Amino acid sequence: GKDALVIDLRGNTGGFTADWLLSVICGGDHARTVTPGGQVGYLFGYWNRPVFSKPVAVVVDERVFSNGEMFAHAVKTLKRGPLVGRRTAGGVIATSNVNLLDYGTFRIPGRGWFLFDGSDMENNGAKPDIEVDLTPADEEAGRDPQLDAAVKAMMDALASPSPAFKPRYSR
C-alpha cells in the first residue's frame, strides 16, 4: 500500500538475501556467476513472483560488501531506482566453508559475480547515482543527508510519475 520505497543498505556485509529481495522489487536476472571451472550460471529460483513496481531508492555506503553489493549492482543494472550515498566496497565473491581437522574453518572462493557487460563486481564497487557524504559532524548532529537525499529522490519520482517498473528476463 506504499507509493515508494527507500531501502537502507548501509553497513550490509552480505548474506543470502539479495536475490530474494530483488525478486520482490525487480524480478528478472541482473548478473552472471562463473565458477573456477568457467561454468556460467545464475540463481533462477526466485523468478516469477509479484513485483513491487513503484519507485525505489537504495542508500549505500563504503561498508556494503558481498551479497549487499550484488544487490546494489542489480538495482543499477536493472535501472530500478537511484543508488544514494557512497560507492560500495568492491568485495564481491561467493565463498564456502572448508572444515579443518582442529574443527576450525576457512573460506574458499567458489563463484565470481559479473555484470552483463562482463565487468567483475570484485574490486568494482557500485557507484551511486546521487553521491552524498555522511560525515562525523552529521552523525554528531543527528543529521542523515544520505537518507534525506533518498527520500527527496522518491518525492521527486512521485511528483513526476513514470510508467510502472516491468521486470526483464534474459532467459
C-alpha positions in Angstrom: 0.0 0.0 0.0 3.0 2.4 -0.2 3.7 4.8 -3.0 7.5 4.4 -2.9 10.3 2.5 -1.1 13.6 3.5 0.4 15.9 0.6 1.3 18.8 1.5 3.6 21.6 -1.0 2.7 24.4 0.8 4.6 26.7 -1.5 6.6 25.3 -4.6 4.9 28.2 -7.1 4.8 26.5 -9.8 2.9 24.5 -12.9 3.4 21.9 -14.6 1.2 19.0 -12.1 0.9 19.8 -10.1 -2.2 18.1 -12.4 -4.7 15.0 -12.8 -2.5 14.7 -9.0 -2.1 15.5 -8.4 -5.8 12.6 -10.8 -6.7 10.3 -8.5 -4.7 11.3 -5.2 -6.2 12.8 -6.1 -9.5 12.2 -9.6 -10.8 14.4 -10.8 -13.6 18.1 -11.6 -13.7 20.8 -9.0 -13.2 24.2 -10.7 -13.4 26.1 -13.9 -14.2 28.1 -16.2 -11.9 31.2 -18.0 -13.0 32.8 -21.0 -11.2 36.5 -21.6 -11.0 36.0 -24.1 -13.8 34.4 -21.4 -16.0 30.8 -22.5 -15.9 28.4 -19.6 -16.3 25.1 -19.6 -14.4 22.6 -17.7 -12.3 20.2 -18.4 -9.5 16.8 -18.7 -11.1 14.6 -19.9 -8.2 13.3 -16.5 -7.2 11.7 -15.5 -10.5 8.0 -15.2 -11.4 6.7 -13.7 -8.2 4.7 -10.5 -7.8 6.9 -7.4 -8.1 6.7 -4.0 -6.3 6.5 -1.8 -9.3 6.6 1.7 -7.7 9.6 3.9 -7.2 12.6 2.5 -5.2 15.8 4.2 -3.9 18.6 2.4 -2.2 21.0 4.0 0.2 24.6 2.5 0.1 28.0 3.2 1.6 31.6 2.0 1.6 30.7 -0.6 4.3 28.4 -2.6 1.8 30.1 -5.9 0.8 29.4 -9.2 -0.9 25.7 -10.0 -1.2 24.7 -6.5 -0.3 26.9 -5.2 -3.1 25.3 -7.7 -5.6 22.0 -6.1 -4.6 23.3 -2.6 -5.2 24.8 -3.5 -8.6 21.5 -5.2 -9.6 19.4 -2.1 -8.7 21.7 -0.1 -11.0 21.8 -2.7 -13.8 18.1 -3.1 -13.9 17.7 0.7 -13.7 15.3 0.1 -10.8 16.0 3.4 -9.0 18.8 5.6 -7.8 21.6 4.4 -5.5 22.2 7.2 -3.0 25.3 7.6 -0.8 28.9 6.4 -1.3 30.5 3.8 -3.6 30.3 0.3 -2.2 33.5 -1.6 -1.2 34.1 -3.8 -4.2 34.2 -7.0 -2.3 32.0 -9.5 -4.2 32.8 -13.2 -4.4 30.9 -16.3 -3.3 32.7 -18.4 -0.8 32.0 -21.5 1.2 33.4 -23.0 4.4 36.0 -25.8 4.5 36.4 -27.7 7.7 39.8 -28.1 9.3 41.0 -31.1 11.4 41.0 -28.9 14.5 37.3 -28.0 14.0 38.2 -24.6 12.6 37.1 -23.5 9.2 38.3 -21.3 6.4 36.5 -19.9 3.4 37.4 -20.6 -0.2 36.2 -18.8 -3.3 33.5 -20.8 -5.3 32.0 -18.4 -7.7 32.7 -14.9 -9.1 30.0 -12.4 -9.9 29.9 -10.4 -13.2 27.7 -7.7 -14.7 26.2 -8.4 -18.1 28.9 -6.2 -19.7 31.5 -8.7 -18.4 32.7 -6.4 -15.6 33.8 -8.3 -12.5 32.0 -7.0 -9.3 35.1 -7.8 -7.3 37.1 -4.6 -6.9 34.4 -2.7 -8.7 32.1 -1.0 -6.2 28.6 0.1 -7.2 28.8 3.8 -7.8 25.8 5.9 -6.5 23.7 7.9 -8.9 23.4 10.5 -6.2 26.7 10.8 -4.3 26.2 12.1 -0.7 28.7 12.0 2.2 27.7 11.2 5.8 30.3 13.0 7.9 31.1 12.5 11.6 29.7 16.1 12.1 26.4 14.9 10.5 26.2 11.9 12.8 27.0 14.1 15.9 24.3 16.5 15.0 21.8 13.7 14.3 21.6 14.5 10.6 21.4 11.9 7.8 21.9 13.7 4.4 22.1 10.3 2.6 18.7 9.2 3.8 17.3 12.7 3.2 18.6 12.6 -0.4 16.9 9.2 -1.0 13.6 10.4 0.4 13.9 13.5 -1.8 14.5 11.3 -4.9 11.4 9.4 -4.1 9.3 12.5 -3.5 10.6 13.8 -6.9 9.7 10.5 -8.6 6.2 10.7 -7.2 5.8 14.3 -8.4 6.5 13.2 -12.0 5.3 9.6 -12.2 6.8 7.4 -14.8 5.4 4.1 -16.0 5.4 1.2 -13.5 8.6 -0.8 -13.5 8.5 -4.0 -15.6 10.8 -7.0 -14.9 13.0 -8.2 -17.7 14.2 -11.8 -18.0 17.1 -12.8 -20.3 16.0 -16.5 -20.5 
